[in-house]
Amino acid sequence: MNAWIYEKRRLLLGVAAVILFFLVWEVIFSGLVKLNPLFMSKPSLIWSGFMYDLKSGKVLFELMVSVRPFLFGFIAAVVVGIVVGTFMGWRQKVGYALDPLMTALYASPLVAVAPLVIIIFGVGVPGKTFLIFVLSVFPFIFNTYAGVKAVDQLLVNVVRSMGGNDKDIYFKVIVPSVLPYIIAGGRYAIGRALVGILVGEFYAASAGIGYMIAFYGDMYAIDRMFAYILIMMVIAVAFTEGIRWAERAAFPWRVGM
């Protein structure tokens, strides 16, 4: 019951904050500040532009163009990140060897190599998929690595003393202990993956959400540009809430933490 009340309160407060934000935005540019449509817009105009593209089928088409590389790159990041992070944490020598390299790559401005990625992999799905993968894999690597290193060694020794092998340790001790770390990494990785799809479509694309943001910006159609920016924001919130739902389902005792 307490968990239900907490979720209802969080949802109501979140929705109220969003509605208040758009109301203030609309009021400011409906009378308090003179609106120049070449440089700024307001929610009512953004909604009109969004509905025009939605009815014409453009929004759905652009979403489908962006969804494929996003899913391919993000799923690959999840799999590779968890495997590499687990191996680094479970094998101490591997962790010592790869940690400096992974840290250097993570700290480097990977977005800056986007033009090179596009040149190598092309402007289609492969180039955008690789860029999304590179940007979103490191949160999974480092969070999984930290989770494995934080596993209680006493639990490992108990499983070994009862005749358990590495497989038993992995599935009965490591996986339950590391899952919260992976979920936390997933929240951050989603944002980086969305940046990846936008950057990939900014540089070289003829369709997609990122391309439409750049296109409408160049055309000074600010209402349409903001509409696609808000679409990306809604997608980010939806994915984040999806991860939170998975976390609540897997770890109900963590609700409210």
FENUR-V199132 format. One line per field, one symbol per residue. phi: phi as a letter, one per 20 degrees, with the letter a starting at -180 (. if undefined). A space follows every 10 residues. Layout:
# FENUR-V199132
phi->???
This chain:
# FENUR-V199132
phi->.fffffffff ffffffffff gfffgffged afcfedffcb bcgfffffff ffffffnfff fffffefgff fgffffffff fffffffffe dgfffffegf ffffffefff ffeggfffff dneefgffff fffffdffgf ffffgffffe ffffffffff fenfdfffff eecfgffegf ffffffffff ffffffffff effbadaoff ffffffffel efffffffff ffffffffff fffffffffe cffefne
